[in-house]
């Protein structure tokens, strides 16, 4: 069996999360302007639906970590600290506040985790189906298995 086909369930998602964590680590040192741009980038309405992404936190973040990161980001993007771009800063600040409130609330955090787990399961199912189809077509891997394609 080719190694790409023999991956454990969740292994692909774990690789994906590792890549995301590296990107988050890189982004965690962004300036105020860069954080505002990150929070308002094209597609931000959908990216900002995940409060962990907004706050640049792992899914395992404790309430203390959430509070600490909220304070750090809210300070960086606060409209009073970014008077030259106050409107955009206010929008970014609102995203940070909403994310923190969602994660501070047990019911809100549980809903977020439920959506994330559902997405994880669906992703694994779709990848499994794609690999099965590729095997039928005589290919030993799918595009998602190619490390060169990971950004």
C-alpha positions, 0 to 999 in steps of 0.5 A: 500500500502506498504511504499516502494511502495508508495515512491514519484518519485525522493525520491529514488534518493534523498536518494541516493544523501544524501548517496553520500553527506555523502561519499563526506563529508568524502572524502573531508578531504583526504590527497594528496595521498588519493585524488590521489588514489580516482581520479585514483581508478579502474574505474576512467575513468568512475567515472571522467566523472562527473566533480561534482564527481571529484571536490566533489561538489553538483550539485548546486555548484556556480562558486565561490564554483567550483573555491575554490574547484578547487584550493584546489584539484589542490594544493593537487594533483599537481605533484610538491607537489607530487614528489614521485608520479609525474606521478600519480599526473599529471593524477589526476591533469589533471582530476581536471583541466578538471572537473573545465574547464567543469563546468566553461564553461556554455555550458559544465556545461549545457551538464553535467546537461542534462546527469545527469538529463537524468540518474536520469529520467532513474533510476527512470523509471527503479526502477518503472518498477522493483517495478511493476514487484516485485508487480506482483511476490508478493514481496513488495520491491526490492533490491534497497529499502533495506537500508542494501544494501546501501554502 
